[in-house]
Amino acid sequence: MTPPSMNRPTDQDLDKTVAGMLRVGVTAAALVVLAGGALLLRHPWRRAADYSHFQPAGASLRTLPGIVASALHLDPRGIVQLGLLLLIATPVARVVFCVIGFARQRDRLYVAVSALVLAILVYSLSKGGR
């Protein structure tokens, strides 16, 4: 028979896992944005942006496939956008980790609350830009 701690993570285990995931997510997002910013500064021949009037990002930088394709082609703006998406995805991943962790702890109330929060996040992220 295995000890209970092998099957069910404690609250401290869950906290450590979530904290580590948040650290990795934010660090990765910062490094990707930094790399994109460095590439933007590396190309001084590009025309300086005119910030006197709002100009939305191009169509290729408004969708996930467009952002990934742009980043894979080493477009600095695409890399920065990818870093920002990583930053947005980090708290969403935290909620997913919590749902899984609470399910492993067999804590139905926290699973239900976390799943509701996840549903609200997914809905707002999918419908918010429209």
N, CA, C and O atoms as CSV, one atom per row, in Angstrom:
chain,resi,resn,atom,element,x,y,z
A,1,MET,N,N,0.844,-1.186,0.000
A,1,MET,CA,C,0.000,0.000,0.000
A,1,MET,C,C,0.888,1.247,0.000
A,1,MET,O,O,1.860,1.329,0.750
A,2,THR,N,N,0.541,2.212,-0.847
A,2,THR,CA,C,1.340,3.430,-0.944
A,2,THR,C,C,0.852,4.447,0.073
A,2,THR,O,O,-0.335,4.484,0.399
A,3,PRO,N,N,1.760,5.273,0.576
A,3,PRO,CA,C,1.338,6.307,1.526
A,3,PRO,C,C,0.395,7.299,0.864
A,3,PRO,O,O,0.460,7.496,-0.349
A,4,PRO,N,N,-0.488,7.932,1.647
A,4,PRO,CA,C,-1.452,8.885,1.067
A,4,PRO,C,C,-0.785,10.030,0.336
A,4,PRO,O,O,-1.351,10.545,-0.627
A,5,SER,N,N,0.415,10.454,0.763
A,5,SER,CA,C,1.075,11.578,0.102
A,5,SER,C,C,1.523,11.239,-1.313
A,5,SER,O,O,1.763,12.137,-2.120
A,6,MET,N,N,1.637,9.961,-1.617
A,6,MET,CA,C,2.039,9.554,-2.973
A,6,MET,C,C,0.883,9.733,-3.956
A,6,MET,O,O,1.105,10.022,-5.132
A,7,ASN,N,N,-0.353,9.561,-3.476
A,7,ASN,CA,C,-1.510,9.658,-4.357
A,7,ASN,C,C,-2.097,11.063,-4.392
A,7,ASN,O,O,-2.492,11.557,-5.449
A,8,ARG,N,N,-2.150,11.691,-3.243
A,8,ARG,CA,C,-2.767,13.009,-3.134
A,8,ARG,C,C,-1.705,14.038,-2.751
A,8,ARG,O,O,-1.100,13.945,-1.684
A,9,PRO,N,N,-1.483,15.019,-3.627
A,9,PRO,CA,C,-0.514,16.061,-3.260
A,9,PRO,C,C,-1.079,16.930,-2.130
A,9,PRO,O,O,-2.286,17.155,-2.044
A,10,THR,N,N,-0.201,17.396,-1.292
A,10,THR,CA,C,-0.620,18.297,-0.222
A,10,THR,C,C,-0.787,19.707,-0.784
A,10,THR,O,O,-0.408,19.991,-1.920
A,11,ASP,N,N,-1.359,20.577,0.035
A,11,ASP,CA,C,-1.506,21.971,-0.385
A,11,ASP,C,C,-0.150,22.602,-0.651
A,11,ASP,O,O,-0.011,23.407,-1.572
A,12,GLN,N,N,0.839,22.249,0.137
A,12,GLN,CA,C,2.189,22.781,-0.070
A,12,GLN,C,C,2.773,22.299,-1.395
A,12,GLN,O,O,3.428,23.069,-2.097
A,13,ASP,N,N,2.541,21.034,-1.741
A,13,ASP,CA,C,3.020,20.517,-3.034
A,13,ASP,C,C,2.384,21.289,-4.183
A,13,ASP,O,O,3.055,21.667,-5.143
A,14,LEU,N,N,1.089,21.515,-4.069
A,14,LEU,CA,C,0.377,22.249,-5.117
A,14,LEU,C,C,0.885,23.684,-5.209
A,14,LEU,O,O,1.094,24.203,-6.306
A,15,ASP,N,N,1.082,24.324,-4.059
A,15,ASP,CA,C,1.601,25.697,-4.048
A,15,ASP,C,C,2.978,25.775,-4.697
A,15,ASP,O,O,3.243,26.690,-5.477
A,16,LYS,N,N,3.848,24.830,-4.386
A,16,LYS,CA,C,5.196,24.832,-4.965
A,16,LYS,C,C,5.151,24.606,-6.470
A,16,LYS,O,O,5.890,25.249,-7.216
A,17,THR,N,N,4.298,23.707,-6.917
A,17,THR,CA,C,4.180,23.437,-8.346
A,17,THR,C,C,3.658,24.655,-9.098
A,17,THR,O,O,4.190,25.027,-10.144
A,18,VAL,N,N,2.618,25.268,-8.559
A,18,VAL,CA,C,2.030,26.451,-9.204
A,18,VAL,C,C,3.024,27.608,-9.202
A,18,VAL,O,O,3.163,28.307,-10.205
A,19,ALA,N,N,3.717,27.816,-8.082
A,19,ALA,CA,C,4.702,28.904,-8.013
A,19,ALA,C,C,5.824,28.688,-9.022
A,19,ALA,O,O,6.254,29.635,-9.681
A,20,GLY,N,N,6.299,27.463,-9.149
A,20,GLY,CA,C,7.341,27.168,-10.141
A,20,GLY,C,C,6.856,27.396,-11.561
A,20,GLY,O,O,7.584,27.931,-12.398
A,21,MET,N,N,5.610,26.982,-11.832
A,21,MET,CA,C,5.057,27.183,-13.174
A,21,MET,C,C,4.916,28.667,-13.483
A,21,MET,O,O,5.203,29.099,-14.599
A,22,LEU,N,N,4.475,29.453,-12.498
A,22,LEU,CA,C,4.349,30.896,-12.716
A,22,LEU,C,C,5.707,31.536,-12.965
A,22,LEU,O,O,5.839,32.396,-13.835
A,23,ARG,N,N,6.714,31.120,-12.207
A,23,ARG,CA,C,8.070,31.654,-12.408
A,23,ARG,C,C,8.578,31.345,-13.812
A,23,ARG,O,O,9.122,32.216,-14.491
A,24,VAL,N,N,8.397,30.108,-14.235
A,24,VAL,CA,C,8.861,29.705,-15.570
A,24,VAL,C,C,8.098,30.463,-16.650
A,24,VAL,O,O,8.700,30.935,-17.614
A,25,GLY,N,N,6.781,30.587,-16.500
A,25,GLY,CA,C,5.970,31.271,-17.514
A,25,GLY,C,C,6.324,32.734,-17.666
A,25,GLY,O,O,6.481,33.228,-18.783
A,26,VAL,N,N,6.451,33.429,-16.548
A,26,VAL,CA,C,6.769,34.858,-16.607
A,26,VAL,C,C,8.189,35.073,-17.118
A,26,VAL,O,O,8.436,35.996,-17.893
A,27,THR,N,N,9.119,34.230,-16.691
A,27,THR,CA,C,10.505,34.351,-17.163
A,27,THR,C,C,10.592,34.087,-18.666
A,27,THR,O,O,11.267,34.817,-19.391
A,28,ALA,N,N,9.909,33.046,-19.126
A,28,ALA,CA,C,9.925,32.741,-20.563
A,28,ALA,C,C,9.309,33.884,-21.360
A,28,ALA,O,O,9.845,34.272,-22.399
A,29,ALA,N,N,8.193,34.426,-20.888
A,29,ALA,CA,C,7.544,35.539,-21.588
A,29,ALA,C,C,8.470,36.745,-21.638
A,29,ALA,O,O,8.587,37.394,-22.677
A,30,ALA,N,N,9.128,37.050,-20.527
A,30,ALA,CA,C,10.036,38.200,-20.491
A,30,ALA,C,C,11.207,38.013,-21.440
A,30,ALA,O,O,11.613,38.957,-22.119
A,31,LEU,N,N,11.755,36.806,-21.494
A,31,LEU,CA,C,12.888,36.552,-22.392
A,31,LEU,C,C,12.482,36.655,-23.858
A,31,LEU,O,O,13.238,37.173,-24.681
A,32,VAL,N,N,11.290,36.163,-24.185
A,32,VAL,CA,C,10.823,36.240,-25.572
A,32,VAL,C,C,10.571,37.692,-25.963
A,32,VAL,O,O,10.953,38.109,-27.057
A,33,VAL,N,N,9.929,38.472,-25.082
A,33,VAL,CA,C,9.688,39.892,-25.380
A,33,VAL,C,C,11.021,40.631,-25.492
A,33,VAL,O,O,11.187,41.473,-26.374
A,34,LEU,N,N,11.962,40.328,-24.616
A,34,LEU,CA,C,13.278,40.952,-24.667
A,34,LEU,C,C,13.988,40.637,-25.985
A,34,LEU,O,O,14.607,41.515,-26.586
A,35,ALA,N,N,13.897,39.384,-26.429
A,35,ALA,CA,C,14.517,39.009,-27.706
A,35,ALA,C,C,13.872,39.765,-28.866
A,35,ALA,O,O,14.565,40.245,-29.762
A,36,GLY,N,N,12.547,39.867,-28.847
A,36,GLY,CA,C,11.856,40.614,-29.899
A,36,GLY,C,C,12.218,42.090,-29.869
A,36,GLY,O,O,12.412,42.708,-30.916
A,37,GLY,N,N,12.309,42.654,-28.671
A,37,GLY,CA,C,12.703,44.060,-28.546
A,37,GLY,C,C,14.118,44.297,-29.032
A,37,GLY,O,O,14.398,45.312,-29.670
A,38,ALA,N,N,15.017,43.358,-28.733
A,38,ALA,CA,C,16.401,43.485,-29.204
A,38,ALA,C,C,16.450,43.431,-30.731
A,38,ALA,O,O,17.208,44.171,-31.359
A,39,LEU,N,N,15.642,42.556,-31.320
A,39,LEU,CA,C,15.601,42.496,-32.785
A,39,LEU,C,C,15.015,43.775,-33.378
A,39,LEU,O,O,15.454,44.228,-34.435
A,40,LEU,N,N,14.031,44.354,-32.705
A,40,LEU,CA,C,13.475,45.624,-33.186
A,40,LEU,C,C,14.535,46.723,-33.173
A,40,LEU,O,O,14.618,47.521,-34.107
A,41,LEU,N,N,15.335,46.764,-32.125
A,41,LEU,CA,C,16.384,47.780,-32.032
A,41,LEU,C,C,17.534,47.510,-32.994
A,41,LEU,O,O,18.277,48.425,-33.349
A,42,ARG,N,N,17.680,46.276,-33.412
A,42,ARG,CA,C,18.782,45.891,-34.300
A,42,ARG,C,C,18.568,46.371,-35.731
A,42,ARG,O,O,19.517,46.442,-36.512
A,43,HIS,N,N,17.360,46.692,-36.068
A,43,HIS,CA,C,17.034,47.103,-37.440
A,43,HIS,C,C,16.744,48.600,-37.477
A,43,HIS,O,O,15.581,48.994,-37.568
A,44,PRO,N,N,17.773,49.440,-37.409
A,44,PRO,CA,C,17.531,50.893,-37.361
A,44,PRO,C,C,17.028,51.479,-38.674
A,44,PRO,O,O,16.546,52.611,-38.686
A,45,TRP,N,N,17.124,50.757,-39.761
A,45,TRP,CA,C,16.690,51.321,-41.041
A,45,TRP,C,C,15.173,51.305,-41.189
A,45,TRP,O,O,14.638,51.956,-42.086
A,46,ARG,N,N,14.476,50.581,-40.334
A,46,ARG,CA,C,13.017,50.593,-40.401
A,46,ARG,C,C,12.507,51.965,-39.971
A,46,ARG,O,O,13.084,52.616,-39.100
A,47,ARG,N,N,11.445,52.375,-40.584
A,47,ARG,CA,C,10.861,53.670,-40.272
A,47,ARG,C,C,10.346,53.682,-38.835
A,47,ARG,O,O,9.738,52.714,-38.377
A,48,ALA,N,N,10.587,54.760,-38.146
A,48,ALA,CA,C,10.125,54.888,-36.762
A,48,ALA,C,C,8.603,54.910,-36.728
A,48,ALA,O,O,7.957,55.465,-37.617
A,49,ALA,N,N,8.053,54.312,-35.713
A,49,ALA,CA,C,6.598,54.250,-35.584
A,49,ALA,C,C,6.032,55.626,-35.264
A,49,ALA,O,O,6.624,56.392,-34.504
A,50,ASP,N,N,4.891,55.926,-35.847
A,50,ASP,CA,C,4.190,57.183,-35.594
A,50,ASP,C,C,3.127,56.905,-34.536
A,50,ASP,O,O,2.126,56.244,-34.813
A,51,TYR,N,N,3.348,57.406,-33.334
A,51,TYR,CA,C,2.424,57.152,-32.242
A,51,TYR,C,C,1.407,58.268,-32.049
A,51,TYR,O,O,0.682,58.270,-31.054
A,52,SER,N,N,1.338,59.220,-32.983
A,52,SER,CA,C,0.361,60.294,-32.841
A,52,SER,C,C,-1.056,59.803,-33.152
A,52,SER,O,O,-2.029,60.402,-32.695
A,53,HIS,N,N,-1.180,58.724,-33.923
A,53,HIS,CA,C,-2.474,58.120,-34.232
A,53,HIS,C,C,-2.370,56.627,-33.989
A,53,HIS,O,O,-1.358,56.001,-34.306
A,54,PHE,N,N,-3.437,56.059,-33.416
A,54,PHE,CA,C,-3.449,54.626,-33.138
A,54,PHE,C,C,-3.514,53.851,-34.441
A,54,PHE,O,O,-4.366,54.107,-35.292
A,55,GLN,N,N,-2.608,52.907,-34.582
A,55,GLN,CA,C,-2.605,52.014,-35.736
A,55,GLN,C,C,-2.561,50.587,-35.212
A,55,GLN,O,O,-1.551,50.168,-34.646
A,56,PRO,N,N,-3.649,49.831,-35.393
A,56,PRO,CA,C,-3.665,48.464,-34.874
A,56,PRO,C,C,-2.625,47.597,-35.576
A,56,PRO,O,O,-2.148,47.927,-36.661
A,57,ALA,N,N,-2.287,46.494,-34.941
A,57,ALA,CA,C,-1.327,45.567,-35.525
A,57,ALA,C,C,-1.882,45.018,-36.833
A,57,ALA,O,O,-3.094,44.983,-37.044
A,58,GLY,N,N,-0.994,44.601,-37.687
A,58,GLY,CA,C,-1.406,44.020,-38.954
A,58,GLY,C,C,-2.226,42.758,-38.750
A,58,GLY,O,O,-2.224,42.173,-37.668
A,59,ALA,N,N,-2.920,42.348,-39.789
A,59,ALA,CA,C,-3.803,41.179,-39.690
A,59,ALA,C,C,-3.044,39.923,-39.276
A,59,ALA,O,O,-3.600,39.061,-38.595
A,60,SER,N,N,-1.780,39.813,-39.682
A,60,SER,CA,C,-1.015,38.608,-39.343
A,60,SER,C,C,-0.683,38.536,-37.861
A,60,SER,O,O,-0.355,37.462,-37.357
A,61,LEU,N,N,-0.762,39.660,-37.154
A,61,LEU,CA,C,-0.442,39.667,-35.727
A,61,LEU,C,C,-1.686,39.688,-34.837
A,61,LEU,O,O,-1.598,40.001,-33.649
A,62,ARG,N,N,-2.843,39.355,-35.411
A,62,ARG,CA,C,-4.087,39.346,-34.644
A,62,ARG,C,C,-4.598,37.948,-34.372
A,62,ARG,O,O,-5.563,37.786,-33.625
A,63,THR,N,N,-3.978,36.928,-34.957
A,63,THR,CA,C,-4.412,35.555,-34.754
A,63,THR,C,C,-3.240,34.730,-34.248
A,63,THR,O,O,-2.081,35.056,-34.505
A,64,LEU,N,N,-3.547,33.669,-33.532
A,64,LEU,CA,C,-2.495,32.811,-32.999
A,64,LEU,C,C,-1.631,32.205,-34.111
A,64,LEU,O,O,-0.405,32.252,-34.011
A,65,PRO,N,N,-2.228,31.638,-35.170
A,65,PRO,CA,C,-1.365,31.109,-36.240
A,65,PRO,C,C,-0.514,32.195,-36.902
A,65,PRO,O,O,0.635,31.950,-37.270
A,66,GLY,N,N,-1.081,33.389,-37.052
A,66,GLY,CA,C,-0.319,34.485,-37.653
A,66,GLY,C,C,0.844,34.911,-36.783
A,66,GLY,O,O,1.933,35.187,-37.286
A,67,ILE,N,N,0.619,34.966,-35.482
A,67,ILE,CA,C,1.685,35.356,-34.559
A,67,ILE,C,C,2.794,34.312,-34.557
A,67,ILE,O,O,3.975,34.656,-34.609
A,68,VAL,N,N,2.416,33.040,-34.496
A,68,VAL,CA,C,3.428,31.971,-34.485
A,68,VAL,C,C,4.215,31.968,-35.791
A,68,VAL,O,O,5.440,31.841,-35.773
A,69,ALA,N,N,3.529,32.106,-36.920
A,69,ALA,CA,C,4.223,32.133,-38.210
A,69,ALA,C,C,5.161,33.330,-38.300
A,69,ALA,O,O,6.285,33.209,-38.788
A,70,SER,N,N,4.702,34.474,-37.832
A,70,SER,CA,C,5.532,35.672,-37.847
A,70,SER,C,C,6.757,35.500,-36.956
A,70,SER,O,O,7.859,35.900,-37.332
A,71,ALA,N,N,6.573,34.911,-35.784
A,71,ALA,CA,C,7.699,34.680,-34.870
A,71,ALA,C,C,8.682,33.666,-35.456
A,71,ALA,O,O,9.894,33.814,-35.300
A,72,LEU,N,N,8.165,32.643,-36.126
A,72,LEU,CA,C,9.051,31.647,-36.743
A,72,LEU,C,C,9.876,32.246,-37.879
A,72,LEU,O,O,10.967,31.761,-38.181
A,73,HIS,N,N,9.352,33.302,-38.510
A,73,HIS,CA,C,10.109,34.001,-39.552
A,73,HIS,C,C,11.011,35.086,-38.965
A,73,HIS,O,O,11.586,35.899,-39.689
A,74,LEU,N,N,11.120,35.080,-37.627
A,74,LEU,CA,C,11.967,36.022,-36.881
A,74,LEU,C,C,11.579,37.487,-37.096
A,74,LEU,O,O,12.432,38.374,-37.075
A,75,ASP,N,N,10.286,37.727,-37.302
A,75,ASP,CA,C,9.783,39.097,-37.349
A,75,ASP,C,C,9.751,39.609,-35.915
A,75,ASP,O,O,9.082,39.010,-35.073
A,76,PRO,N,N,10.446,40.687,-35.613
A,76,PRO,CA,C,10.506,41.169,-34.227
A,76,PRO,C,C,9.129,41.438,-33.610
A,76,PRO,O,O,8.906,41.127,-32.440
A,77,ARG,N,N,8.214,42.010,-34.382
A,77,ARG,CA,C,6.878,42.282,-33.845
A,77,ARG,C,C,6.141,40.989,-33.503
A,77,ARG,O,O,5.406,40.926,-32.518
A,78,GLY,N,N,6.342,39.967,-34.318
A,78,GLY,CA,C,5.735,38.663,-34.045
A,78,GLY,C,C,6.319,38.019,-32.799
A,78,GLY,O,O,5.605,37.361,-32.042
A,79,ILE,N,N,7.609,38.206,-32.586
A,79,ILE,CA,C,8.252,37.650,-31.397
A,79,ILE,C,C,7.735,38.343,-30.142
A,79,ILE,O,O,7.462,37.686,-29.137
A,80,VAL,N,N,7.598,39.664,-30.196
A,80,VAL,CA,C,7.061,40.400,-29.050
A,80,VAL,C,C,5.622,39.956,-28.771
A,80,VAL,O,O,5.253,39.737,-27.617
A,81,GLN,N,N,4.816,39.826,-29.816
A,81,GLN,CA,C,3.434,39.370,-29.646
A,81,GLN,C,C,3.393,37.975,-29.028
A,81,GLN,O,O,2.553,37.700,-28.171
A,82,LEU,N,N,4.289,37.099,-29.454
A,82,LEU,CA,C,4.347,35.750,-28.896
A,82,LEU,C,C,4.686,35.802,-27.406
A,82,LEU,O,O,4.113,35.055,-26.613
A,83,GLY,N,N,5.607,36.673,-27.028
A,83,GLY,CA,C,5.941,36.833,-25.616
A,83,GLY,C,C,4.757,37.328,-24.805
A,83,GLY,O,O,4.542,36.890,-23.675
A,84,LEU,N,N,3.992,38.243,-25.385
A,84,LEU,CA,C,2.804,38.740,-24.692
A,84,LEU,C,C,1.742,37.651,-24.558
A,84,LEU,O,O,1.047,37.578,-23.544
A,85,LEU,N,N,1.618,36.808,-25.577
A,85,LEU,CA,C,0.697,35.674,-25.469
A,85,LEU,C,C,1.140,34.703,-24.376
A,85,LEU,O,O,0.308,34.171,-23.641
A,86,LEU,N,N,2.444,34.473,-24.272
A,86,LEU,CA,C,2.952,33.624,-23.195
A,86,LEU,C,C,2.618,34.227,-21.834
A,86,LEU,O,O,2.259,33.509,-20.900
A,87,LEU,N,N,2.737,35.532,-21.729
A,87,LEU,CA,C,2.425,36.204,-20.473
A,87,LEU,C,C,0.940,36.059,-20.133
A,87,LEU,O,O,0.593,35.856,-18.970
A,88,ILE,N,N,0.073,36.160,-21.123
A,88,ILE,CA,C,-1.363,35.992,-20.907
A,88,ILE,C,C,-1.693,34.541,-20.574
A,88,ILE,O,O,-2.578,34.275,-19.760
A,89,ALA,N,N,-0.988,33.606,-21.198
A,89,ALA,CA,C,-1.261,32.184,-20.984
A,89,ALA,C,C,-0.811,31.698,-19.609
A,89,ALA,O,O,-1.296,30.672,-19.133
A,90,THR,N,N,0.106,32.415,-18.965
A,90,THR,CA,C,0.640,31.960,-17.684
A,90,THR,C,C,-0.435,31.857,-16.596
A,90,THR,O,O,-0.517,30.810,-15.954
A,91,PRO,N,N,-1.261,32.877,-16.352
A,91,PRO,CA,C,-2.297,32.698,-15.327
A,91,PRO,C,C,-3.370,31.682,-15.729
A,91,PRO,O,O,-3.962,31.034,-14.866
A,92,VAL,N,N,-3.619,31.543,-17.025
A,92,VAL,CA,C,-4.574,30.530,-17.481
A,92,VAL,C,C,-4.017,29.141,-17.160
A,92,VAL,O,O,-4.746,28.263,-16.697
A,93,ALA,N,N,-2.723,28.952,-17.408
A,93,ALA,CA,C,-2.086,27.674,-17.072
A,93,ALA,C,C,-2.129,27.428,-15.571
A,93,ALA,O,O,-2.255,26.283,-15.135
A,94,ARG,N,N,-2.025,28.480,-14.783
A,94,ARG,CA,C,-2.113,28.343,-13.330
A,94,ARG,C,C,-3.456,27.768,-12.926
A,94,ARG,O,O,-3.525,26.887,-12.068
A,95,VAL,N,N,-4.524,28.258,-13.538
A,95,VAL,CA,C,-5.856,27.754,-13.204
A,95,VAL,C,C,-5.987,26.294,-13.633
A,95,VAL,O,O,-6.588,25.492,-12.917
A,96,VAL,N,N,-5.434,25.942,-14.790
A,96,VAL,CA,C,-5.465,24.546,-15.242
A,96,VAL,C,C,-4.711,23.666,-14.247
A,96,VAL,O,O,-5.190,22.592,-13.884
A,97,PHE,N,N,-3.533,24.114,-13.801
A,97,PHE,CA,C,-2.765,23.368,-12.801
A,97,PHE,C,C,-3.577,23.191,-11.528
A,97,PHE,O,O,-3.552,22.122,-10.919
A,98,CYS,N,N,-4.291,24.224,-11.125
A,98,CYS,CA,C,-5.098,24.142,-9.907
A,98,CYS,C,C,-6.239,23.146,-10.064
A,98,CYS,O,O,-6.517,22.379,-9.142
A,99,VAL,N,N,-6.904,23.144,-11.213
A,99,VAL,CA,C,-7.980,22.177,-11.446
A,99,VAL,C,C,-7.430,20.762,-11.319
A,99,VAL,O,O,-8.029,19.913,-10.659
A,100,ILE,N,N,-6.288,20.512,-11.953
A,100,ILE,CA,C,-5.687,19.177,-11.901
A,100,ILE,C,C,-5.243,18.834,-10.483
A,100,ILE,O,O,-5.481,17.726,-10.003
A,101,GLY,N,N,-4.600,19.785,-9.819
A,101,GLY,CA,C,-4.130,19.540,-8.458
A,101,GLY,C,C,-5.268,19.275,-7.488
A,101,GLY,O,O,-5.182,18.366,-6.664
A,102,PHE,N,N,-6.333,20.059,-7.578
A,102,PHE,CA,C,-7.470,19.846,-6.686
A,102,PHE,C,C,-8.187,18.543,-7.015
A,102,PHE,O,O,-8.721,17.886,-6.121
A,103,ALA,N,N,-8.203,18.165,-8.288
A,103,ALA,CA,C,-8.801,16.881,-8.657
A,103,ALA,C,C,-7.991,15.730,-8.065
A,103,ALA,O,O,-8.557,14.743,-7.594
A,104,ARG,N,N,-6.669,15.860,-8.090
A,104,ARG,CA,C,-5.818,14.818,-7.488
A,104,ARG,C,C,-5.984,14.770,-5.975
A,104,ARG,O,O,-5.807,13.716,-5.363
A,105,GLN,N,N,-6.327,15.921,-5.362
A,105,GLN,CA,C,-6.595,15.954,-3.926
A,105,GLN,C,C,-8.018,15.501,-3.606
A,105,GLN,O,O,-8.380,15.335,-2.441
A,106,ARG,N,N,-8.813,15.304,-4.646
A,106,ARG,CA,C,-10.222,14.925,-4.526
A,106,ARG,C,C,-11.030,15.972,-3.746
A,106,ARG,O,O,-11.884,15.636,-2.925
A,107,ASP,N,N,-10.738,17.232,-4.022
A,107,ASP,CA,C,-11.441,18.342,-3.391
A,107,ASP,C,C,-12.443,18.896,-4.402
A,107,ASP,O,O,-12.116,19.782,-5.192
A,108,ARG,N,N,-13.659,18.369,-4.367
A,108,ARG,CA,C,-14.659,18.677,-5.392
A,108,ARG,C,C,-15.055,20.158,-5.432
A,108,ARG,O,O,-15.270,20.715,-6.508
A,109,LEU,N,N,-15.148,20.781,-4.281
A,109,LEU,CA,C,-15.547,22.187,-4.251
A,109,LEU,C,C,-14.519,23.049,-4.981
A,109,LEU,O,O,-14.888,23.881,-5.810
A,110,TYR,N,N,-13.242,22.859,-4.682
A,110,TYR,CA,C,-12.206,23.661,-5.333
A,110,TYR,C,C,-12.056,23.303,-6.815
A,110,TYR,O,O,-11.708,24.163,-7.624
A,111,VAL,N,N,-12.311,22.065,-7.170
A,111,VAL,CA,C,-12.307,21.697,-8.588
A,111,VAL,C,C,-13.414,22.448,-9.312
A,111,VAL,O,O,-13.202,22.980,-10.402
A,112,ALA,N,N,-14.594,22.491,-8.705
A,112,ALA,CA,C,-15.729,23.172,-9.337
A,112,ALA,C,C,-15.470,24.675,-9.469
A,112,ALA,O,O,-15.737,25.265,-10.516
A,113,VAL,N,N,-14.951,25.287,-8.407
A,113,VAL,CA,C,-14.685,26.727,-8.457
A,113,VAL,C,C,-13.590,27.022,-9.485
A,113,VAL,O,O,-13.718,27.955,-10.278
A,114,SER,N,N,-12.520,26.230,-9.473
A,114,SER,CA,C,-11.427,26.447,-10.430
A,114,SER,C,C,-11.881,26.200,-11.862
A,114,SER,O,O,-11.473,26.921,-12.774
A,115,ALA,N,N,-12.716,25.194,-12.068
A,115,ALA,CA,C,-13.230,24.916,-13.409
A,115,ALA,C,C,-14.122,26.065,-13.890
A,115,ALA,O,O,-14.098,26.420,-15.069
A,116,LEU,N,N,-14.901,26.638,-12.987
A,116,LEU,CA,C,-15.732,27.794,-13.349
A,116,LEU,C,C,-14.854,28.982,-13.729
A,116,LEU,O,O,-15.125,29.664,-14.717
A,117,VAL,N,N,-13.812,29.230,-12.954
A,117,VAL,CA,C,-12.880,30.320,-13.277
A,117,VAL,C,C,-12.227,30.065,-14.635
A,117,VAL,O,O,-12.084,30.987,-15.437
A,118,LEU,N,N,-11.833,28.817,-14.893
A,118,LEU,CA,C,-11.222,28.476,-16.179
A,118,LEU,C,C,-12.200,28.698,-17.327
A,118,LEU,O,O,-11.821,29.219,-18.376
A,119,ALA,N,N,-13.447,28.310,-17.133
A,119,ALA,CA,C,-14.452,28.520,-18.181
A,119,ALA,C,C,-14.647,30.005,-18.468
A,119,ALA,O,O,-14.773,30.406,-19.625
A,120,ILE,N,N,-14.672,30.817,-17.418
A,120,ILE,CA,C,-14.826,32.262,-17.602
A,120,ILE,C,C,-13.614,32.835,-18.333
A,120,ILE,O,O,-13.764,33.669,-19.226
A,121,LEU,N,N,-12.414,32.391,-17.957
A,121,LEU,CA,C,-11.200,32.871,-18.634
A,121,LEU,C,C,-11.199,32.502,-20.108
A,121,LEU,O,O,-10.916,33.340,-20.964
A,122,VAL,N,N,-11.516,31.245,-20.405
A,122,VAL,CA,C,-11.511,30.785,-21.801
A,122,VAL,C,C,-12.570,31.546,-22.603
A,122,VAL,O,O,-12.318,31.971,-23.731
A,123,TYR,N,N,-13.745,31.710,-22.016
A,123,TYR,CA,C,-14.796,32.451,-22.720
A,123,TYR,C,C,-14.382,33.888,-22.984
A,123,TYR,O,O,-14.545,34.390,-24.096
A,124,SER,N,N,-13.845,34.553,-21.964
A,124,SER,CA,C,-13.484,35.959,-22.144
A,124,SER,C,C,-12.335,36.119,-23.114
A,124,SER,O,O,-12.300,37.095,-23.864
A,125,LEU,N,N,-11.389,35.186,-23.123
A,125,LEU,CA,C,-10.282,35.284,-24.067
A,125,LEU,C,C,-10.723,34.989,-25.497
A,125,LEU,O,O,-10.187,35.562,-26.446
A,126,SER,N,N,-11.702,34.093,-25.650
A,126,SER,CA,C,-12.136,33.760,-27.003
A,126,SER,C,C,-13.133,34.772,-27.570
A,126,SER,O,O,-13.190,34.963,-28.785
A,127,LYS,N,N,-13.910,35.415,-26.718
A,127,LYS,CA,C,-14.927,36.350,-27.194
A,127,LYS,C,C,-14.561,37.810,-26.938
A,127,LYS,O,O,-15.209,38.709,-27.474
A,128,GLY,N,N,-13.548,38.053,-26.138
A,128,GLY,CA,C,-13.213,39.414,-25.740
A,128,GLY,C,C,-12.730,40.309,-26.867
A,128,GLY,O,O,-12.961,41.518,-26.822
A,129,GLY,N,N,-12.079,39.769,-27.860
A,129,GLY,CA,C,-11.524,40.581,-28.943
A,129,GLY,C,C,-12.513,40.873,-30.046
A,129,GLY,O,O,-12.157,41.510,-31.037
A,130,ARG,N,N,-13.720,40.434,-29.902
A,130,ARG,CA,C,-14.687,40.615,-30.986
A,130,ARG,C,C,-15.635,41.722,-30.720
A,130,ARG,O,O,-16.510,41.997,-31.542
